[in-house]
Amino acid sequence: MLGDIKAVAFDIDGTLYPSFSLYWRIIPYVIRHFRFYIHYSRVRKIMHRTAPLPDFYEYQGRLMAEEMGCSSLRARAMIKLIAYDGLRPYFEKIKPFDYVAETFKALHERGLKIALLSDFPPEQKGDMWGLGKYCDLILGSEQIGALKPSKYPFGILANALELEPGQILYVGNSVRFDVRGANNAGMKSAVIASPFKRIFSKKIKESDISFSNYRQFLNNVL
């Protein structure tokens, strides 16, 4: 599979750990901030369709202010407090998928560059289960100025790794955001299948690789 691949980049949320392990933990938290999250989900849908911005956080704050009927300054403060900082403690008890650490170690030992590219602040995940020591690059697409599936953050990723897009395999859990975004940027793509697709062994046609666990992923790649 590797061919000309010189780097493997990963999404974080739902890709390195199971989404449900976060979702069930934050149910009371989301209920407590239900009004905020209704507005925030609408804003994020817009941001996923927005062209690259010189200041992502300023524009996101303006949209949120319009949604909530408050000042942009207050909206930005609420996003930071509730959506970013407020979720940090929940990641302390979340464990990654089995064999993730071994996968990163094996890729590193093979001499491949390793990167993370997430639509949410990577630092929100704390030490990221000790995976940072294997990474050559860790990026948040918000800081870059555009969310996936825009090919812009993928282009920044390739430039920062000093590689051509075709030399990078991007691994995610979303066909819409991860697979299509990577493909549109000229990268190879891999997707970890949803539980439904795992049960029925359905291959995801848009990706170069679909896998159900990281041992299988590593065998496919190496």
C-alpha positions as a Markdown table, in Angstrom:
| # | Residue | x | y | z |
|---|---|---|---|---|
| 1 | Met | 0.0 | 0.0 | 0.0 |
| 2 | Leu | 2.7 | 2.5 | 0.9 |
| 3 | Gly | 4.3 | 3.0 | -2.5 |
| 4 | Asp | 5.4 | 6.7 | -2.5 |
| 5 | Ile | 3.8 | 7.4 | 0.9 |
| 6 | Lys | 6.3 | 9.2 | 3.2 |
| 7 | Ala | 3.9 | 10.5 | 5.9 |
| 8 | Val | 0.7 | 9.3 | 7.6 |
| 9 | Ala | -1.5 | 12.0 | 9.1 |
| 10 | Phe | -4.5 | 11.4 | 11.4 |
| 11 | Asp | -7.6 | 13.1 | 12.5 |
| 12 | Ile | -8.2 | 12.9 | 16.3 |
| 13 | Asp | -11.9 | 12.9 | 17.3 |
| 14 | Gly | -13.6 | 9.6 | 16.4 |
| 15 | Thr | -10.4 | 8.4 | 14.7 |
| 16 | Leu | -8.0 | 7.8 | 17.5 |
| 17 | Tyr | -10.6 | 7.1 | 20.1 |
| 18 | Pro | -14.3 | 5.9 | 19.8 |
| 19 | Ser | -16.7 | 8.8 | 19.7 |
| 20 | Phe | -19.2 | 7.1 | 22.0 |
| 21 | Ser | -16.7 | 7.1 | 24.8 |
| 22 | Leu | -16.9 | 10.9 | 24.8 |
| 23 | Tyr | -20.5 | 11.3 | 23.9 |
| 24 | Trp | -22.0 | 9.4 | 26.8 |
| 25 | Arg | -19.7 | 11.2 | 29.3 |
| 26 | Ile | -20.7 | 14.7 | 28.2 |
| 27 | Ile | -24.5 | 14.1 | 28.1 |
| 28 | Pro | -25.1 | 16.0 | 31.4 |
| 29 | Tyr | -22.7 | 18.8 | 30.3 |
| 30 | Val | -24.4 | 19.2 | 26.9 |
| 31 | Ile | -27.9 | 19.3 | 28.6 |
| 32 | Arg | -26.6 | 22.0 | 31.0 |
| 33 | His | -25.5 | 24.0 | 28.0 |
| 34 | Phe | -28.2 | 22.9 | 25.6 |
| 35 | Arg | -29.0 | 26.4 | 24.2 |
| 36 | Phe | -25.4 | 27.1 | 23.5 |
| 37 | Tyr | -24.8 | 23.9 | 21.6 |
| 38 | Ile | -27.9 | 24.3 | 19.5 |
| 39 | His | -26.5 | 27.6 | 18.3 |
| 40 | Tyr | -22.9 | 26.4 | 18.1 |
| 41 | Ser | -23.9 | 23.4 | 15.9 |
| 42 | Arg | -25.5 | 25.8 | 13.4 |
| 43 | Val | -22.4 | 28.0 | 13.4 |
| 44 | Arg | -20.1 | 25.0 | 12.8 |
| 45 | Lys | -22.2 | 23.9 | 9.8 |
| 46 | Ile | -21.6 | 27.3 | 8.3 |
| 47 | Met | -17.9 | 27.2 | 9.2 |
| 48 | His | -17.4 | 23.9 | 7.4 |
| 49 | Arg | -18.6 | 25.5 | 4.2 |
| 50 | Thr | -16.6 | 28.8 | 4.6 |
| 51 | Ala | -13.5 | 29.7 | 2.6 |
| 52 | Pro | -10.2 | 30.1 | 4.4 |
| 53 | Leu | -10.2 | 33.0 | 6.8 |
| 54 | Pro | -7.4 | 35.3 | 8.1 |
| 55 | Asp | -9.0 | 35.1 | 11.6 |
| 56 | Phe | -11.2 | 32.0 | 12.0 |
| 57 | Tyr | -12.1 | 32.7 | 15.6 |
| 58 | Glu | -13.2 | 36.3 | 14.9 |
| 59 | Tyr | -15.6 | 35.2 | 12.2 |
| 60 | Gln | -16.9 | 32.2 | 14.2 |
| 61 | Gly | -17.5 | 34.6 | 17.1 |
| 62 | Arg | -19.4 | 37.0 | 14.9 |
| 63 | Leu | -21.7 | 34.2 | 13.7 |
| 64 | Met | -22.2 | 33.0 | 17.2 |
| 65 | Ala | -23.1 | 36.5 | 18.4 |
| 66 | Glu | -25.7 | 36.8 | 15.7 |
| 67 | Glu | -27.2 | 33.4 | 16.7 |
| 68 | Met | -27.3 | 34.2 | 20.4 |
| 69 | Gly | -28.0 | 37.9 | 20.3 |
| 70 | Cys | -25.0 | 39.0 | 22.2 |
| 71 | Ser | -21.7 | 40.7 | 21.6 |
| 72 | Ser | -19.0 | 39.1 | 19.5 |
| 73 | Leu | -16.6 | 39.4 | 22.5 |
| 74 | Arg | -19.1 | 37.5 | 24.8 |
| 75 | Ala | -19.7 | 34.9 | 22.1 |
| 76 | Arg | -16.0 | 34.2 | 21.7 |
| 77 | Ala | -15.6 | 33.9 | 25.4 |
| 78 | Met | -18.5 | 31.4 | 25.6 |
| 79 | Ile | -17.0 | 29.3 | 22.8 |
| 80 | Lys | -13.7 | 29.1 | 24.6 |
| 81 | Leu | -15.2 | 28.4 | 28.0 |
| 82 | Ile | -17.8 | 25.8 | 26.9 |
| 83 | Ala | -16.7 | 24.2 | 23.7 |
| 84 | Tyr | -13.0 | 24.3 | 24.1 |
| 85 | Asp | -11.8 | 24.5 | 27.8 |
| 86 | Gly | -15.0 | 23.0 | 29.3 |
| 87 | Leu | -14.5 | 19.7 | 27.5 |
| 88 | Arg | -10.8 | 19.2 | 28.5 |
| 89 | Pro | -11.5 | 17.3 | 31.7 |
| 90 | Tyr | -13.6 | 14.7 | 29.9 |
| 91 | Phe | -10.7 | 13.6 | 27.7 |
| 92 | Glu | -8.7 | 12.6 | 30.8 |
| 93 | Lys | -10.7 | 9.4 | 31.2 |
| 94 | Ile | -11.0 | 8.6 | 27.5 |
| 95 | Lys | -8.8 | 5.8 | 26.1 |
| 96 | Pro | -7.7 | 5.5 | 22.5 |
| 97 | Phe | -8.6 | 2.6 | 20.3 |
| 98 | Asp | -6.7 | -0.6 | 20.9 |
| 99 | Tyr | -3.3 | -0.7 | 19.1 |
| 100 | Val | -3.1 | 3.0 | 18.3 |
| 101 | Ala | 0.1 | 3.6 | 20.3 |
| 102 | Glu | 1.7 | 0.5 | 18.7 |
| 103 | Thr | 0.6 | 1.8 | 15.2 |
| 104 | Phe | 2.3 | 5.2 | 15.8 |
| 105 | Lys | 5.4 | 3.5 | 17.1 |
| 106 | Ala | 5.6 | 1.1 | 14.1 |
| 107 | Leu | 5.1 | 3.9 | 11.6 |
| 108 | His | 7.8 | 6.0 | 13.3 |
| 109 | Glu | 10.2 | 3.1 | 13.3 |
| 110 | Arg | 9.6 | 2.6 | 9.6 |
| 111 | Gly | 10.8 | 6.1 | 9.1 |
| 112 | Leu | 7.5 | 7.7 | 8.1 |
| 113 | Lys | 6.6 | 11.2 | 9.2 |
| 114 | Ile | 3.5 | 11.3 | 11.5 |
| 115 | Ala | 1.1 | 14.2 | 11.8 |
| 116 | Leu | -2.2 | 15.2 | 13.4 |
| 117 | Leu | -4.8 | 17.5 | 11.8 |
| 118 | Ser | -7.9 | 18.1 | 13.7 |
| 119 | Asp | -10.9 | 20.4 | 13.4 |
| 120 | Phe | -10.8 | 21.1 | 17.2 |
| 121 | Pro | -7.7 | 22.3 | 19.2 |
| 122 | Pro | -5.4 | 19.3 | 19.6 |
| 123 | Glu | -4.2 | 20.6 | 23.0 |
| 124 | Gln | -7.8 | 20.1 | 24.2 |
| 125 | Lys | -6.9 | 16.4 | 24.4 |
| 126 | Gly | -4.1 | 16.9 | 27.0 |
| 127 | Asp | -1.0 | 14.8 | 26.3 |
| 128 | Met | -3.0 | 12.9 | 23.6 |
| 129 | Trp | -2.3 | 9.5 | 25.2 |
| 130 | Gly | 1.5 | 10.0 | 24.8 |
| 131 | Leu | 1.3 | 10.0 | 21.0 |
| 132 | Gly | 2.8 | 13.4 | 20.6 |
| 133 | Lys | 6.4 | 12.0 | 21.0 |
| 134 | Tyr | 5.9 | 10.2 | 17.6 |
| 135 | Cys | 4.5 | 13.3 | 15.8 |
| 136 | Asp | 6.5 | 15.5 | 13.5 |
| 137 | Leu | 3.6 | 17.9 | 13.2 |
| 138 | Ile | 0.4 | 18.7 | 15.1 |
| 139 | Leu | -2.1 | 21.2 | 13.6 |
| 140 | Gly | -5.6 | 22.5 | 14.4 |
| 141 | Ser | -7.5 | 23.5 | 11.3 |
| 142 | Glu | -9.2 | 26.4 | 13.1 |
| 143 | Gln | -5.7 | 28.0 | 13.6 |
| 144 | Ile | -5.0 | 27.4 | 9.9 |
| 145 | Gly | -8.3 | 29.3 | 9.0 |
| 146 | Ala | -10.6 | 26.6 | 7.5 |
| 147 | Leu | -12.3 | 23.5 | 8.6 |
| 148 | Lys | -12.3 | 20.2 | 6.7 |
| 149 | Pro | -13.4 | 19.3 | 4.0 |
| 150 | Ser | -11.7 | 22.4 | 2.7 |
| 151 | Lys | -8.5 | 21.3 | 0.9 |
| 152 | Tyr | -6.8 | 24.4 | 2.4 |
| 153 | Pro | -5.8 | 22.8 | 5.8 |
| 154 | Phe | -4.6 | 19.7 | 4.0 |
| 155 | Gly | -2.4 | 21.9 | 1.7 |
| 156 | Ile | -0.9 | 23.6 | 4.8 |
| 157 | Leu | -0.3 | 20.2 | 6.3 |
| 158 | Ala | 1.6 | 19.0 | 3.1 |
| 159 | Asn | 3.7 | 22.2 | 3.0 |
| 160 | Ala | 4.6 | 22.0 | 6.7 |
| 161 | Leu | 5.7 | 18.4 | 6.2 |
| 162 | Glu | 7.7 | 19.5 | 3.0 |
| 163 | Leu | 6.0 | 16.7 | 1.0 |
| 164 | Glu | 3.8 | 16.5 | -2.1 |
| 165 | Pro | 0.1 | 15.7 | -1.2 |
| 166 | Gly | 0.3 | 12.4 | -3.0 |
| 167 | Gln | 3.0 | 11.3 | -0.5 |
| 168 | Ile | 0.7 | 11.6 | 2.4 |
| 169 | Leu | -1.9 | 9.1 | 3.7 |
| 170 | Tyr | -4.7 | 10.8 | 5.7 |
| 171 | Val | -6.6 | 8.8 | 8.2 |
| 172 | Gly | -10.0 | 9.8 | 9.5 |
| 173 | Asn | -13.5 | 8.6 | 10.5 |
| 174 | Ser | -15.6 | 10.8 | 8.3 |
| 175 | Val | -16.1 | 10.3 | 4.5 |
| 176 | Arg | -17.5 | 13.8 | 4.1 |
| 177 | Phe | -14.8 | 15.7 | 6.0 |
| 178 | Asp | -11.7 | 13.5 | 6.1 |
| 179 | Val | -11.8 | 11.3 | 3.1 |
| 180 | Arg | -13.2 | 13.8 | 0.6 |
| 181 | Gly | -11.1 | 16.6 | 2.0 |
| 182 | Ala | -7.9 | 14.5 | 1.7 |
| 183 | Asn | -8.8 | 13.2 | -1.8 |
| 184 | Asn | -9.6 | 16.7 | -3.1 |
| 185 | Ala | -6.2 | 17.8 | -1.8 |
| 186 | Gly | -4.5 | 15.0 | -3.7 |
| 187 | Met | -3.7 | 12.8 | -0.8 |
| 188 | Lys | -4.4 | 9.1 | -0.2 |
| 189 | Ser | -7.1 | 8.4 | 2.4 |
| 190 | Ala | -8.0 | 5.8 | 4.9 |
| 191 | Val | -11.2 | 5.6 | 7.1 |
| 192 | Ile | -12.0 | 3.7 | 10.2 |
| 193 | Ala | -15.4 | 2.2 | 9.6 |
| 194 | Ser | -18.5 | 2.9 | 11.7 |
| 195 | Pro | -19.9 | 0.1 | 13.8 |
| 196 | Phe | -22.6 | -0.5 | 11.2 |
| 197 | Lys | -20.2 | -0.9 | 8.4 |
| 198 | Arg | -18.0 | -3.1 | 10.6 |
| 199 | Ile | -20.8 | -5.5 | 11.3 |
| 200 | Phe | -21.7 | -5.9 | 7.6 |
| 201 | Ser | -18.0 | -5.6 | 6.4 |
| 202 | Lys | -18.9 | -2.8 | 4.0 |
| 203 | Lys | -15.9 | -1.3 | 2.2 |
| 204 | Ile | -16.0 | 2.5 | 1.9 |
| 205 | Lys | -15.4 | 3.0 | -1.8 |
| 206 | Glu | -14.2 | 6.7 | -1.7 |
| 207 | Ser | -11.2 | 5.8 | 0.5 |
| 208 | Asp | -8.1 | 3.9 | -0.5 |
| 209 | Ile | -8.3 | 1.9 | 2.7 |
| 210 | Ser | -11.2 | 1.2 | 5.1 |
| 211 | Phe | -10.4 | -0.7 | 8.3 |
| 212 | Ser | -12.1 | -1.7 | 11.5 |
| 213 | Asn | -9.2 | -1.8 | 13.9 |
| 214 | Tyr | -5.6 | -0.5 | 14.0 |
| 215 | Arg | -4.0 | -3.8 | 13.8 |
| 216 | Gln | -5.8 | -4.3 | 10.5 |
| 217 | Phe | -4.8 | -0.8 | 9.4 |
| 218 | Leu | -1.1 | -1.4 | 10.2 |
| 219 | Asn | -1.2 | -4.7 | 8.3 |
| 220 | Asn | -2.7 | -3.0 | 5.3 |
| 221 | Val | -0.3 | -0.1 | 5.3 |
| 222 | Leu | 3.0 | -1.9 | 6.1 |
